[in-house]
Amino acid sequence: MSQIEELLDNDVYAYTRSGKPLSVQEYKVHLDEIMMASDVGEIGYSTSEANAKISRK
């Protein structure tokens, strides 16, 4: 039971491919940056490229 509580209390939502942990807020900021770059016509990430950068735990 303590292991389940430990997982639920963990602030890490996702990891980058390099292993850097991201909180929910950091993950949302990263996605917002991708969407803003796409909206202004800058080269952004395709879905497959974004998936390659961030993987869900």
Secondary structure as UniProt FT lines:
FT   HELIX           2..9
FT   STRAND          12..16
FT   TURN            17..18
FT   STRAND          21..23
FT   HELIX           24..39
FT   TURN            40..41
FT   HELIX           47..53
FT   STRAND          54..56
//
